Amino acid sequence: MSQTALDKDRTADRRRDEASARSRRQAIADGHGSGRTWTRFVPLFLIVACLAAGYALGWQRYLTLDYLAVSRLALKETVAANPIVASFAFMGIYALVVALSVPAASILTVFAGFLFGWFVGGILVAVAATAGATVLFLAARTAFGDFLRERAGGRILKLAEGFEKNAFGYLLALRLAPVFPFFVVNIAPAFFHVRLRTYLAATFLGILPATFVYAYLGRSIDSVLTEAHKAGRAVGLADFVSPRITLAFLLLALIAVLPVAVRALRRRRRS
């Protein structure tokens, strides 16, 4: 490809970006003028209000490893007596925990394996986590997506465009590596133009490996509690998850992002 043709392509791309930016700014301006601007914060406000109410009422104490460990036999009996109702109740609680960004998802995943079995528990968690993450994603995108994008600098905008072109691959890699806070990965794509179906697919598939591993670890709750009691210490999530498991997830994330890196390298060579 000649240099002249490349220059023409770059000019055309720049003009399209400028036209798109103008249209988005006009849309935001129209929102301001019609009084609709504040309404985009309503979903996020409801999430924050529910989170504050939950902490004010002390509901967080029911999501600790200590409480669930003490109540595990009673919970097991409840699930055995009403498996269908218990399954839907668990998914509702899990989705709410994820949507509110309460730091209890990993603990609940372990107990899902204990209460429902690693396979059924893993499926329940994957569905509920995807639903809760999607609620938070949509709320953040409605409130801040276009607003922050319009005020981003040139370099950040280029990074955003790169993320959008390979959204599924990048998001899948972030989901596979559970070293990033779950709520951060839930919100971050909201600042880019990531399609909802892409978000849903990458989230559901990306969390499956860690979900099933954590649920499988739930079957060892009794032995872990016994060992912790003998050692005279409180049980923690680190008693279930080893550094080797975390390293395995990181390797999975690298494998997932490899095709994206290869495509980017090929595009550079062509240009």
C-alpha positions as CSV (number, residue, x, y, z in Angstrom):
1,M,0.0,0.0,0.0
2,S,1.4,3.4,-1.0
3,Q,2.0,6.2,1.5
4,T,-0.6,8.4,-0.3
5,A,-3.3,5.7,0.2
6,L,-2.3,5.3,3.8
7,D,-2.6,9.1,4.4
8,K,-6.0,9.1,2.8
9,D,-7.2,6.3,5.0
10,R,-5.9,8.0,8.1
11,T,-7.6,11.2,7.1
12,A,-10.9,9.4,6.5
13,D,-10.7,7.6,9.8
14,R,-9.9,10.9,11.6
15,R,-12.9,12.6,10.0
16,R,-15.2,9.8,10.9
17,D,-14.0,9.9,14.5
18,E,-14.5,13.7,14.6
19,A,-18.0,13.3,13.2
20,S,-18.8,10.6,15.7
21,A,-17.5,12.7,18.6
22,R,-19.6,15.7,17.4
23,S,-22.7,13.7,17.3
24,R,-22.1,12.3,20.8
25,R,-21.4,15.7,22.2
26,Q,-24.7,16.9,20.6
27,A,-26.5,14.0,22.1
28,I,-25.2,14.9,25.5
29,A,-26.0,18.6,25.0
30,D,-29.6,17.6,24.0
31,G,-29.8,15.6,27.2
32,H,-28.8,18.6,29.2
33,G,-31.3,20.8,27.5
34,S,-34.2,18.4,27.9
35,G,-33.6,17.8,31.6
36,R,-32.8,14.1,31.1
37,T,-29.2,14.3,32.3
38,W,-29.8,13.5,36.0
39,T,-32.0,10.5,35.2
40,R,-29.0,8.5,33.9
41,F,-27.7,8.4,37.5
42,V,-30.9,6.8,38.9
43,P,-29.8,3.1,38.4
44,L,-26.4,3.8,40.0
45,F,-28.0,5.7,42.8
46,L,-30.4,2.8,43.5
47,I,-27.4,0.4,43.7
48,V,-25.5,2.7,46.1
49,A,-28.7,3.2,48.2
50,C,-29.2,-0.6,48.5
51,L,-25.6,-1.1,49.4
52,A,-25.8,1.5,52.1
53,A,-29.0,0.1,53.5
54,G,-27.6,-3.4,53.6
55,Y,-24.5,-2.3,55.6
56,A,-26.7,-0.2,57.9
57,L,-28.9,-3.2,58.7
58,G,-25.8,-5.4,59.2
59,W,-26.6,-7.9,56.5
60,Q,-22.9,-8.2,55.6
61,R,-22.3,-10.4,58.7
62,Y,-24.4,-13.1,57.1
63,L,-22.0,-13.3,54.2
64,T,-18.8,-14.0,56.2
65,L,-17.0,-17.3,56.1
66,D,-17.4,-17.7,59.8
67,Y,-21.2,-17.3,59.8
68,L,-21.6,-19.6,56.8
69,A,-19.3,-22.2,58.4
70,V,-21.3,-22.2,61.6
71,S,-24.6,-22.4,59.7
72,R,-23.5,-24.9,57.1
73,L,-25.4,-27.9,58.4
74,A,-28.7,-26.0,58.7
75,L,-28.2,-24.5,55.2
76,K,-27.5,-28.0,53.9
77,E,-30.7,-29.3,55.3
78,T,-32.7,-26.4,53.9
79,V,-31.3,-27.1,50.4
80,A,-32.1,-30.8,50.7
81,A,-35.7,-30.1,51.7
82,N,-36.4,-27.4,49.1
83,P,-33.8,-27.7,46.3
84,I,-35.6,-25.7,43.6
85,V,-36.6,-22.8,45.9
86,A,-33.2,-22.8,47.5
87,S,-31.5,-22.7,44.1
88,F,-33.4,-19.6,43.0
89,A,-33.0,-18.0,46.4
90,F,-29.3,-18.5,46.2
91,M,-29.0,-17.1,42.7
92,G,-31.0,-14.0,43.7
93,I,-28.8,-13.4,46.7
94,Y,-25.6,-14.0,44.7
95,A,-26.7,-11.7,41.8
96,L,-27.6,-9.0,44.4
97,V,-24.2,-9.4,46.1
98,V,-22.4,-9.0,42.7
99,A,-24.6,-6.0,41.6
100,L,-23.9,-4.2,44.9
101,S,-20.2,-5.1,44.7
102,V,-20.2,-6.7,48.1
103,P,-16.8,-8.6,48.6
104,A,-18.4,-12.0,49.3
105,A,-18.7,-13.6,45.9
106,S,-15.7,-16.0,46.3
107,I,-17.0,-17.2,49.7
108,L,-20.5,-17.8,48.3
109,T,-19.0,-19.7,45.4
110,V,-17.2,-22.0,47.7
111,F,-20.4,-22.6,49.7
112,A,-22.4,-23.2,46.5
113,G,-20.2,-26.2,45.9
114,F,-20.8,-27.4,49.4
115,L,-24.6,-26.9,49.3
116,F,-25.4,-27.9,45.7
117,G,-22.5,-29.9,44.5
118,W,-19.6,-28.5,42.4
119,F,-21.4,-28.8,39.0
120,V,-24.9,-27.6,39.9
121,G,-23.4,-25.0,42.3
122,G,-21.0,-23.8,39.5
123,I,-23.8,-23.3,37.0
124,L,-26.0,-21.4,39.6
125,V,-23.0,-19.1,40.4
126,A,-22.1,-18.5,36.7
127,V,-25.7,-17.5,35.8
128,A,-26.2,-15.4,38.9
129,A,-22.8,-13.7,38.7
130,T,-23.3,-12.8,35.0
131,A,-26.7,-11.4,35.8
132,G,-25.4,-9.3,38.7
133,A,-22.4,-8.1,36.8
134,T,-24.6,-7.1,33.9
135,V,-26.8,-5.0,36.1
136,L,-23.8,-3.1,37.4
137,F,-22.3,-2.8,33.9
138,L,-25.5,-1.3,32.5
139,A,-25.9,1.1,35.4
140,A,-22.3,2.4,35.1
141,R,-22.6,2.7,31.3
142,T,-25.8,4.7,31.6
143,A,-24.4,7.0,34.2
144,F,-20.8,7.6,33.0
145,G,-20.0,5.9,29.7
146,D,-20.4,8.7,27.2
147,F,-19.7,11.4,29.8
148,L,-16.2,10.2,30.5
149,R,-15.4,9.1,27.0
150,E,-16.2,12.6,25.7
151,R,-13.7,14.1,28.1
152,A,-10.9,11.5,27.5
153,G,-7.7,12.6,25.9
154,G,-6.4,11.4,22.6
155,R,-4.2,8.5,23.9
156,I,-7.0,7.2,26.2
157,L,-9.4,7.4,23.3
158,K,-7.1,5.3,21.2
159,L,-6.8,2.7,24.0
160,A,-10.5,2.7,24.2
161,E,-10.9,2.1,20.5
162,G,-8.3,-0.8,20.7
163,F,-10.3,-2.3,23.5
164,E,-13.6,-2.0,21.6
165,K,-12.2,-3.7,18.5
166,N,-11.1,-6.7,20.6
167,A,-13.6,-6.4,23.4
168,F,-14.4,-10.1,23.7
169,G,-10.8,-11.2,23.8
170,Y,-9.7,-8.6,26.3
171,L,-12.7,-9.1,28.6
172,L,-12.4,-12.8,28.4
173,A,-8.7,-12.6,29.5
174,L,-9.7,-10.2,32.4
175,R,-12.4,-12.7,33.5
176,L,-10.1,-15.7,33.4
177,A,-7.5,-14.0,35.7
178,P,-9.2,-13.6,39.1
179,V,-6.4,-11.4,40.3
180,F,-8.4,-8.3,39.4
181,P,-11.2,-7.2,41.7
182,F,-14.5,-8.6,40.2
183,F,-16.3,-5.3,40.6
184,V,-13.6,-3.4,38.7
185,V,-13.9,-5.8,35.7
186,N,-17.7,-5.5,35.9
187,I,-17.5,-1.7,35.6
188,A,-14.5,-1.0,33.4
189,P,-16.1,-2.1,30.1
190,A,-18.9,0.4,30.7
191,F,-16.5,3.2,29.8
192,F,-16.0,1.7,26.3
193,H,-18.6,0.9,23.6
194,V,-18.7,-2.8,24.5
195,R,-21.9,-4.5,23.2
196,L,-24.1,-6.1,25.8
197,R,-24.1,-9.5,24.1
198,T,-20.2,-9.3,24.0
199,Y,-20.2,-8.5,27.6
200,L,-22.6,-11.3,28.5
201,A,-20.7,-13.9,26.5
202,A,-17.2,-13.0,27.7
203,T,-18.4,-12.7,31.3
204,F,-20.2,-16.1,31.4
205,L,-17.5,-18.0,29.6
206,G,-14.6,-16.2,31.4
207,I,-15.8,-16.9,34.9
208,L,-16.6,-20.6,34.3
209,P,-13.1,-22.0,35.1
210,A,-12.7,-20.1,38.4
211,T,-16.3,-20.7,39.3
212,F,-16.1,-24.5,38.9
213,V,-12.7,-24.6,40.7
214,Y,-14.0,-22.6,43.7
215,A,-17.2,-24.7,43.8
216,Y,-15.2,-27.9,43.7
217,L,-13.2,-26.6,46.7
218,G,-16.4,-26.3,48.6
219,R,-16.5,-30.1,49.2
220,S,-13.5,-29.8,51.5
221,I,-15.1,-27.3,53.9
222,D,-15.4,-29.7,56.7
223,S,-11.7,-30.8,56.6
224,V,-10.5,-27.2,56.2
225,L,-12.5,-26.1,59.3
226,T,-11.1,-29.0,61.2
227,E,-7.5,-28.1,60.3
228,A,-8.1,-24.4,61.2
229,H,-9.7,-25.4,64.5
230,K,-6.7,-27.6,65.4
231,A,-4.3,-24.8,64.5
232,G,-6.3,-22.4,66.7
233,R,-7.0,-19.8,64.0
234,A,-10.0,-18.5,62.1
235,V,-10.6,-20.0,58.7
236,G,-10.0,-17.8,55.6
237,L,-10.4,-18.0,51.9
238,A,-6.7,-18.6,51.6
239,D,-7.3,-22.0,53.2
240,F,-9.1,-23.1,50.1
241,V,-7.3,-21.3,47.3
242,S,-3.6,-22.1,46.7
243,P,-1.0,-19.9,44.8
244,R,-0.9,-22.7,42.2
245,I,-4.6,-22.2,41.4
246,T,-4.1,-18.5,41.0
247,L,-1.1,-19.1,38.7
248,A,-3.2,-21.5,36.6
249,F,-5.8,-18.8,36.1
250,L,-3.2,-16.3,35.0
251,L,-1.9,-18.8,32.4
252,L,-5.4,-19.2,31.1
253,A,-5.8,-15.4,30.8
254,L,-2.5,-15.2,28.8
255,I,-3.7,-17.9,26.5
256,A,-7.0,-16.1,26.0
257,V,-5.3,-12.8,25.1
258,L,-2.8,-14.4,22.8
259,P,-5.0,-14.3,19.6
260,V,-5.7,-10.6,20.2
261,A,-2.0,-9.9,20.5
262,V,-1.3,-11.8,17.3
263,R,-4.0,-9.9,15.3
264,A,-2.7,-6.6,16.6
265,L,0.8,-7.6,15.5
266,R,-0.4,-8.5,12.0
267,R,-2.2,-5.2,11.6
268,R,1.0,-3.3,12.5
269,R,3.0,-5.3,9.9
270,R,0.4,-4.6,7.2
271,S,0.4,-0.9,7.9
